[in-house]
Amino acid sequence: MITNPICNQQVDYSVIPGDRILPFVFSLNMDDSILYPSEGEYQKFCYDIIGVGQDTSQYADLSHFLFGICNTITQDDIIKITVSINGDSKKVVWGNNVEIKTAEKPDNPTSCSGLKFDFPLDKSSGVMKVCISLRTPYNIGPMNVCLYGGRTTATGLNICGPVCDSNESCETVFYQKETVCVPIKVTPFAKSGTAKATCCGEPVVKSGAQCSGNQTSCSFIITQNLCIEIPISFGAVIETGTAVVQCGTVSEIECDCSDIAAESSSAARRISETQERCFFN
């Protein structure tokens, strides 16, 4: 079991630009989840889904979504699923509002595979909670979250979830230094409050039909120093290209990885010293 997974506990699709935006934030609920079960417990993943959009045509309601769980997980491996929307528990019916979509028979129209939840959610006020209990503990790693609504698909963001054993694939983490520039425009304003007049002394009564002087108003200037706090969030959207493979010789003899390691070490020495690669345990 992975004890220090490299994955996100929250993903936010509201910040992904597009003609239409699916403004939903998915968070792994650490208080209700049981990621590392003790004896007699089942592994449990709980997620909070919140609509953070506005009631405009730019944002779309959620129609359904999929969690890209390990493709070896079947319905029999799932002990229990609970769904609540805005505090109300919803009935889970396998094959109706919850089902597993495979790579051979993916979801239509997103073409995504995984555990599908067909529960609509409002884009600006919807709150959903989903909990999944598994019969057998799985490794914890990055799991794709795939959304559909308003004829729009959003995919590519990963959250911590049940993934296949680490020996089925090799994963690594790369880091790239980038400088992000964003223009900022600050427009000051001054808004007056309600004027309040206070009488100074008793009124003075004088005879006559006109007031002395010809000014009808008094003017003055107020200056105020301002300190403007401007919070800026920076990030990046990662898109992977098409994978290519270099095919080696087929043999019945078990692979000897020492040759591959030697070739990789030789290739690494040819890379420019200006490139950096960081490794974390």
Long-range contacts (C-beta under 8 A, 24 or more apart in sequence): 1-36, 1-137, 1-139, 1-140, 2-139, 2-140, 2-141, 2-166, 3-36, 4-281, 5-139, 5-140, 5-141, 5-160, 6-141, 6-142, 6-171, 6-173, 6-280, 7-140, 7-141, 7-142, 7-143, 7-158, 7-159, 7-160, 7-161, 8-142, 8-157, 8-158, 8-159, 8-160, 9-159, 9-160, 10-159, 11-145, 11-157, 11-158, 11-159, 12-52, 12-157, 13-145, 13-147, 13-154, 13-157, 14-52, 14-53, 15-235, 16-154, 16-157, 16-237, 18-152, 18-154, 19-152, 20-57, 20-58, 20-59, 20-60, 20-150, 20-151, 20-152, 21-53, 21-58, 21-59, 21-60, 21-152, 22-59, 22-60, 22-62, 22-123, 22-147, 22-148, 22-149, 22-150, 22-152, 22-154, 23-51, 23-52, 23-53, 23-54, 23-59, 23-123, 23-124, 24-49, 24-50, 24-51, 24-52, 24-53, 24-62, 24-65, 24-121, 24-123, 24-126, 24-147, 25-49, 25-50, 25-52, 26-145, 26-157, 26-159, 28-159, 28-160, 28-161, 29-129, 32-131, 33-131, 35-140, 35-160, 36-137, 37-137, 42-79, 42-80, 42-133, 42-134, 42-135, 43-133, 43-134, 43-136, 43-137, 43-138, 43-162, 44-131, 44-132, 44-133, 44-134, 45-131, 45-132, 45-134, 45-160, 45-161, 45-162, 46-129, 46-130, 46-131, 46-132, 47-129, 47-130, 47-131, 47-159, 48-127, 48-128, 48-129, 49-121, 49-126, 49-127, 49-128, 49-129, 49-130, 50-126, 50-127, 50-128, 51-121, 51-122, 51-123, 51-124, 51-125, 51-126, 51-127, 52-124, 53-123, 53-124, 54-123, 54-124, 55-123, 55-124, 59-123, 59-124, 60-123, 60-149, 60-150, 60-151, 60-152, 61-120, 61-121, 61-122, 61-123, 61-126, 61-149, 61-150, 62-120, 62-121, 62-122, 62-123, 62-126, 62-147, 62-148, 62-149, 63-118, 63-120, 63-148, 63-149, 63-150, 64-107, 64-116, 64-117, 64-118, 64-119, 64-120, 64-148, 64-149, 65-116, 65-117, 65-145, 65-146, 65-147, 65-148, 66-101, 66-107, 66-110, 66-112, 66-113, 66-114, 66-115, 66-116, 66-117, 66-144, 66-145, 66-146, 67-114, 67-115, 67-117, 67-132, 67-143, 67-144, 67-145, 67-161, 68-112, 68-113, 68-114, 68-143, 68-144, 68-145, 68-146, 68-158, 68-161, 69-114, 69-115, 69-143, 69-161, 69-162, 69-163, 70-138, 70-139, 70-162, 70-163, 70-164, 71-102, 71-103, 71-113, 71-164, 72-164, 73-100, 73-115, 73-134, 73-138, 73-162, 74-100, 75-100, 76-135, 77-134, 77-135, 77-136, 78-115, 78-132, 78-133, 78-134, 78-135, 79-133, 79-134, 79-135, 80-131, 80-132, 80-133, 81-130, 81-131, 81-132, 81-133, 82-129, 82-130, 82-131, 83-117, 83-119, 83-128, 83-129, 83-130, 84-128, 84-129, 85-119, 85-121, 85-126, 85-127, 85-128, 86-125, 86-126, 86-127, 86-128, 87-127, 90-119, 107-146, 107-148, 109-148, 109-153, 110-146, 110-147, 110-148, 110-153, 110-155, 112-144, 112-146, 112-153, 112-155, 114-143, 114-144, 114-146, 120-149, 123-149, 132-162, 134-162, 138-162, 138-163, 138-164, 139-163, 139-164, 139-165, 139-166, 141-166, 141-171, 156-237, 156-238, 156-239, 173-280, 174-277, 175-276, 175-277, 175-278, 177-276, 178-236, 180-234, 182-232, 182-234, 184-230, 184-232, 186-228, 186-230, 188-226, 190-224
